[in-house]
Amino acid sequence: MKASVVGGSMAGLFAALLLKRAGWQVRVYERIGADLSGRGAGIVTHRQLFDVLERAGITRGAAKMGVAVRGRQVLARDGALVGKLPLEQVLTSWGHLHALLRNALGDNSYHHGRTLERVVESDKVVAAHFADGAVAEADLLVGADGIFSTVRAQLLPDVRPNYAGYIAWRGLVDEADLSAATRDALCEHFSFSLPEGEQMLGYPVAGADEAPAVGARRFNFVWYRPATEGTLRDLLTDIDGVSHSLSIPPNRIRAEAIDGLRRDAHRLLAPQFAEVVQKTRQPFIQAILDLETPSMAVGRRTVLIGDAAFVARPHVGAGVTKAAADACALVEALETEADLECALKSFEARRLAVGRSIVDRARHLGAYMQAQIHTPEEKQAAERHRSPQAVMTETASMAFLEGTGSAINTNYPSSQKRRPRCRRCSIRSTCGD
Ligand SMILES: Cc1cc2nc3c(=O)[nH]c(=O)nc-3n(C[C@H](O)[C@H](O)[C@H](O)COP(=O)(O)OP(=O)(O)OC[C@H]3O[C@@H](n4cnc5c(N)ncnc54)[C@H](O)[C@@H]3O)c2cc1C
């Protein structure tokens, strides 16, 4: 069986590696012409991510994947400690993880500079048509092409990302550039500073050459700030006055926007975090968006995974883990069900609910940062997630999914016994026929 995977980032690479191990011939088509591994900033890891990495044949273990912190802390405006929570977690960088997956896949099945334009399904194959005129036929097409997915835009044109009313300023600074006092205060923890209606967080990640040694590492920050549509438009207007819609290349951000950010950092944040913002050479902006798809099996041979299907606000820290778990569930379904269409429906039945609950949870955690809160009830509900204790306990945690059957290893084959038989393909499934 042949699979075309559209998008060569996290979801695409996980899907490709797992499909290959399951015996599929796989081709990955990535729009960007250059290697992606040098890009990105910090990401949080969860146990599920290591489970899928192991299934994909990457067995380096958590300790070698990034930087382990001992716990969480909240700093007051004057820099004093206002709360502490022992909670070990491994933080890594997007580039490091991408390079691991990319090396594991090898070059032969990965095609750079291929932009998908449209998908055409027939009874026997699904054809991917690319901007350069090339066409690739396969049995299955995996749409792993991110939040602005071309596959989704064609097959579910009404499903679009919604702006949540706030942005994140993000950046990385070399630990060595920070003062000794700030390094000591921040760099062994997952730290927060909580100005009214905003949230700053930061944690250490490996250095640019992926060096995990103290001193050679970098400090990654994410500062959530309310922004009306007008403020967003202003921030996304570049150095030449050109307006960008939902993201802007970092080197096109106007100097006055970055100067304003630095001034606000000194006015609003704990001084340690203000120093981090001051010393970050190239901060970048991420508009916070929500995206929910009503279906992931979008054709008889076409499926959406990762950010192409669901994008949660970053507070759960689940983007990469969700992409990995989608890929894993897809390949489990393909290995279990005899019929491709049933497998896609069965995969969808498993992952739609998980995607929805992650988006929903992240929406609640971030509600107090939205520029517009509509009713007093909404405000009261939003406030529940604002205390230092709530922020430390709930941020970048997937504990809320425990017990919901969303874990990676859900004994998939044996659970078949409890399912009705599909009338068409006569195997036990959840395809609904
Ligand atoms: C370069 C890069 C850096 C990132 N850095 C971070 C980070 O530091 N921290 C973080 O939390 N998240 C980061 N993300 C986002 C993160 O990868 C996703 O939120 C999450 O992992 C889900 O991944 P995904 O593969 O579903 O989507 P994405 O990571 O968005 O990947 C989608 C891929 O599809 C490609 N693509 C889109 N349209 C087409 C098309 N028509 N034809 C072919 N290819 C197409 C894109 O170029 C992209 O590589 C980054 C994404 C990218 C692409």
The ligand as a Gaussian input file, in Angstrom:
#p B3LYP/6-31G(d) Opt

LIG

0 1
 C        8.955000      25.595000      10.912000
 C        8.006000      25.344000      12.070000
 C        8.400000      25.681000      13.369000
 C        7.552000      25.463000      14.450000
 N        7.989000      25.777000      15.720000
 C        7.209000      25.520000      16.779000
 C        7.678000      25.770000      18.125000
 O        8.775000      26.226000      18.341000
 N        6.865000      25.490000      19.175000
 C        5.617000      24.964000      18.972000
 O        4.925000      24.697000      19.950000
 N        5.150000      24.687000      17.727000
 C        5.910000      24.961000      16.628000
 N        5.436000      24.701000      15.342000
 C        4.057000      24.199000      15.198000
 C        3.963000      22.742000      15.558000
 O        4.805000      21.976000      14.736000
 C        2.517000      22.326000      15.406000
 O        1.694000      23.125000      16.192000
 C        2.246000      20.905000      15.880000
 O        3.406000      20.207000      16.096000
 C        1.447000      20.136000      14.839000
 O        2.254000      19.933000      13.737000
 P        1.706000      19.702000      12.292000
 O        2.764000      18.905000      11.607000
 O        0.332000      19.208000      12.349000
 O        1.614000      21.164000      11.665000
 P        2.773000      22.144000      11.241000
 O        3.929000      22.027000      12.153000
 O        2.173000      23.486000      11.064000
 O        3.237000      21.588000       9.811000
 C        2.508000      21.688000       8.626000
 C        3.495000      21.486000       7.480000
 O        2.801000      21.392000       6.250000
 C        3.461000      22.172000       5.284000
 N        2.458000      22.571000       4.282000
 C        1.436000      23.448000       4.430000
 N        0.708000      23.543000       3.312000
 C        1.275000      22.693000       2.418000
 C        0.977000      22.351000       1.071000
 N       -0.063000      22.902000       0.416000
 N        1.752000      21.431000       0.444000
 C        2.816000      20.855000       1.079000
 N        3.144000      21.168000       2.378000
 C        2.381000      22.065000       3.028000
 C        4.030000      23.333000       6.068000
 O        5.105000      23.974000       5.388000
 C        4.481000      22.642000       7.353000
 O        5.782000      22.155000       7.284000
 C        6.252000      24.909000      14.227000
 C        5.848000      24.582000      12.926000
 C        6.710000      24.770000      11.845000
 C        6.263000      24.376000      10.446000

